[in-house]
């Protein structure tokens, strides 16, 4: 049976950010700059954001946790 990082994430950001993370939350949690986040997104090396209102975007916390788990496993090179 294959392990699922959705069932047991090693990085548990969901305690502070239950469903969604805003860019500032990601910058603080991952210590990445705004420009680095968007550069990595343009290279498909970081999860994509989605629109939560006309002027706001966010990332799913689970997507960020999975990204971190993949980094730890060496799958996001």
N, C-alpha and C positions, 0 to 999 in steps of 0.2 A: 504494500500500500504506500503510495507516494505521500510524502509529507506536504502539508499545505501551510505556507506562512500566514494564510488568512486565519487558520485555526489556532496557531500558536506562535505569534510573532515574537521574535527575540528582542526587537526594539519596540517598546510599548509607549509610544507618544500619546496613545488614546486616553491615558489617565488625566492628562492636562488638556487635551484637545479631542474631545469625544468623537466628532465626525469630520470636522473640516479644520484646515489650517490656513490662515491668511499668510501673505508673503512675509510680513514682519515676524510672525511666529516661526516660520521656516528659517529665516535669517538667524534668529536667536537660537533655535534648537540645533541647527546644523552648522552654524558659524560660516554661512555662505553669504556673499554679497548679492545684492539685487542683480547686478550685471552678470555674475557667475551663474545664478539660477537661470536667467533667460538665455544665456549663451549655451548652457548645458541642455536646456529644453530645445533650442534650435538644432542641436546635434543629436536629438533623441536619446540623451543620456540622463534625463531627469523627467519625472512624471509631468504630464501636461496639466495645466490649470483648467478650470471651467468657470463659467460665469454664474454667479449666484444672485446677481441683480444687474440692472442696467449699467452700473458703474463699479461693480465689485467682482473680484474673482477670488477663488480659493482652490485648495488642493484637498483631496480626500486624505484624511490621516492614514488610512490603511494603505493608500498608494505610496505615501512617504515611508511608512514602516517597511513595506515590501521592497522599496528602493534601497533602504539601509540594509536589509537582510541580504539582498542581492549583492551589494557592495562587499559585505562581510564574506559572502561565499565566493567572491571574485567573478561574478557574472555580469558586471556592469562596466567592464574595461573599455 
